[in-house]
Amino acid sequence: MKKTLVLLSLALPLAGCGGAAAPEPRSYDLGLEAPAAKLPAVRVGGVRAAAPFDGTDMFYRLAYRNASEIAAFTGSRWAAPPAEMLRKQLQRASAESGKCTLSVEIQEFTQVFSAKDASEGRVELLASLSGGATRRFAVAEGRAGADAVGGAGALARASNRAIGELAGWIAAQPGCR
């Protein structure tokens, strides 16, 4: 009897270890559609991201509580690092090769919550052209909802708007025409 109680006391805590596995995180990207804007003749060069946006974590900020605190969604991730996804969108928007080479650094790629149920996707880029021109771009896209799904959609829209702004800027550069 004593042996049975000892075995049961050892077996019961281990029974909890064999429970259901944690669900696989959901993966998101910037979608299938090419950006509406087309880049002028330019070569797409390096696209990189500043830390912590150089991995596949999907980040958010609770601006209503502490805008300087950044956190990652636990059940959601990007299918690829944001720099790779943005490079793909830039290549989709690029019609041809040109005189200048465009390089981009992603400095912000987050879902920012202004309230528990209201957020926007925010993309901040530092773009430079081989001719020496440099410019910062900051695009925020609302209607991001209260979860990672809405944030992924808003960040896709913000990325495509940023590409449109890049296109206008590149077209205005005399050394790239």
C-alpha positions as CSV (number, residue, x, y, z in Angstrom):
1,M,0.0,0.0,0.0
2,K,2.8,2.4,0.9
3,K,4.6,1.6,-2.4
4,T,1.4,2.4,-4.3
5,L,1.0,5.8,-2.6
6,V,4.7,6.6,-3.3
7,L,4.3,5.7,-7.0
8,L,1.0,7.7,-7.2
9,S,2.6,10.7,-5.6
10,L,5.4,10.6,-8.2
11,A,3.1,9.9,-11.2
12,L,0.5,12.6,-10.6
13,P,2.8,15.6,-11.0
14,L,4.2,14.1,-14.2
15,A,0.7,13.6,-15.7
16,G,0.4,17.4,-16.1
17,C,3.5,17.4,-18.4
18,G,1.8,15.3,-21.0
19,G,-1.0,17.9,-21.6
20,A,-1.8,19.6,-24.8
21,A,1.0,21.3,-26.6
22,A,1.1,25.0,-27.0
23,P,-0.5,26.2,-30.2
24,E,1.8,27.0,-33.1
25,P,2.3,30.7,-33.5
26,R,0.5,32.4,-36.4
27,S,2.7,33.9,-39.1
28,Y,2.0,37.0,-41.1
29,D,3.6,38.9,-44.0
30,L,2.8,42.0,-46.0
31,G,0.4,40.2,-48.3
32,L,0.2,39.2,-52.0
33,E,-0.5,42.5,-53.6
34,A,2.2,44.7,-55.1
35,P,2.3,48.3,-53.8
36,A,0.0,50.6,-55.7
37,A,3.0,53.1,-56.3
38,K,5.7,52.2,-58.7
39,L,9.3,53.2,-58.0
40,P,11.1,55.3,-60.6
41,A,14.1,53.7,-62.2
42,V,16.2,52.8,-59.2
43,R,18.1,49.7,-58.1
44,V,16.9,48.3,-54.8
45,G,20.0,47.9,-52.7
46,G,20.3,46.8,-49.0
47,V,17.3,46.8,-46.8
48,R,18.1,46.2,-43.1
49,A,16.4,46.8,-39.8
50,A,17.6,48.2,-36.5
51,A,17.3,46.0,-33.5
52,P,14.9,44.7,-32.3
53,F,13.1,44.8,-35.7
54,D,15.7,42.5,-37.3
55,G,13.9,39.3,-36.3
56,T,10.5,37.7,-36.8
57,D,8.9,38.9,-33.5
58,M,5.8,41.1,-34.0
59,F,6.2,44.1,-31.7
60,Y,3.7,46.4,-30.0
61,R,3.8,49.5,-27.8
62,L,1.1,50.4,-25.2
63,A,1.5,54.1,-25.7
64,Y,-1.4,54.8,-23.3
65,R,0.6,53.3,-20.5
66,N,4.3,53.7,-21.5
67,A,5.3,54.5,-25.1
68,S,8.9,53.6,-24.5
69,E,8.1,50.0,-23.6
70,I,8.2,47.6,-26.4
71,A,6.8,44.0,-26.2
72,A,6.4,41.1,-28.6
73,F,3.1,39.2,-29.3
74,T,3.4,35.7,-27.9
75,G,1.2,33.8,-30.4
76,S,2.1,35.7,-33.6
77,R,5.2,36.4,-35.6
78,W,6.3,37.6,-39.0
79,A,6.9,35.0,-41.7
80,A,10.3,36.7,-42.4
81,P,12.1,39.6,-40.8
82,P,10.5,43.0,-41.8
83,A,13.6,43.9,-43.8
84,E,13.1,40.9,-46.1
85,M,9.4,41.6,-46.4
86,L,10.0,45.2,-47.3
87,R,12.7,44.3,-49.8
88,K,10.2,42.0,-51.5
89,Q,7.6,44.9,-51.7
90,L,10.2,47.3,-53.0
91,Q,11.2,44.8,-55.7
92,R,7.5,44.3,-56.6
93,A,7.2,48.1,-57.0
94,S,10.4,48.5,-59.0
95,A,9.9,48.6,-62.7
96,E,13.5,48.8,-63.9
97,S,17.1,49.4,-62.9
98,G,18.3,53.0,-62.8
99,K,21.3,55.2,-62.1
100,C,20.8,55.3,-58.3
101,T,20.7,52.6,-55.7
102,L,18.2,52.8,-52.9
103,S,19.2,51.6,-49.4
104,V,16.7,51.5,-46.5
105,E,16.9,51.0,-42.8
106,I,13.8,50.1,-40.9
107,Q,13.9,52.1,-37.6
108,E,10.4,51.3,-36.3
109,F,7.9,48.6,-37.3
110,T,5.4,48.3,-34.5
111,Q,1.7,48.3,-33.7
112,V,1.1,51.2,-31.3
113,F,-1.9,51.1,-29.0
114,S,-3.4,54.5,-28.0
115,A,-6.0,52.6,-25.9
116,K,-6.7,48.9,-25.2
117,D,-8.9,48.6,-28.3
118,A,-7.4,51.2,-30.6
119,S,-4.0,51.0,-32.4
120,E,-2.1,52.0,-35.5
121,G,0.7,50.4,-37.5
122,R,3.8,52.6,-37.5
123,V,6.7,52.3,-40.0
124,E,9.7,54.6,-39.8
125,L,12.4,54.3,-42.5
126,L,15.7,56.0,-43.2
127,A,16.3,55.9,-46.9
128,S,19.4,56.9,-48.8
129,L,20.4,57.0,-52.5
130,S,23.8,56.3,-53.9
131,G,24.0,60.0,-55.0
132,G,24.1,61.0,-51.3
133,A,20.5,62.1,-50.7
134,T,19.0,60.8,-47.4
135,R,15.6,61.2,-45.9
136,R,13.5,59.9,-43.0
137,F,9.9,58.6,-43.6
138,A,7.3,58.0,-40.9
139,V,4.0,56.5,-41.8
140,A,1.2,55.5,-39.4
141,E,-1.8,53.6,-40.6
142,G,-4.9,53.4,-38.3
143,R,-7.6,50.8,-38.1
144,A,-5.2,48.3,-36.6
145,G,-7.7,46.9,-34.1
146,A,-6.8,45.3,-30.8
147,D,-4.8,42.2,-32.0
148,A,-1.8,41.1,-34.1
149,V,-4.1,40.3,-37.1
150,G,-5.2,43.9,-37.4
151,G,-1.6,45.1,-36.7
152,A,-0.2,43.0,-39.5
153,G,-2.8,44.5,-41.9
154,A,-2.1,48.0,-40.8
155,L,1.7,47.5,-41.1
156,A,1.2,46.2,-44.6
157,R,-0.8,49.3,-45.6
158,A,1.8,51.6,-43.8
159,S,4.6,49.8,-45.7
160,N,2.9,50.3,-49.0
161,R,2.2,54.0,-48.2
162,A,5.9,54.4,-47.3
163,I,6.9,53.0,-50.7
164,G,4.6,55.5,-52.3
165,E,6.4,58.3,-50.4
166,L,9.8,56.9,-51.4
167,A,8.7,56.8,-55.0
168,G,7.8,60.5,-54.9
169,W,11.1,61.4,-53.2
170,I,13.2,59.4,-55.7
171,A,11.5,60.9,-58.7
172,A,12.4,64.4,-57.3
173,Q,16.1,63.5,-57.1
174,P,17.9,65.0,-60.2
175,G,20.9,62.6,-60.0
176,C,18.6,59.6,-60.3
177,R,16.8,60.6,-63.5
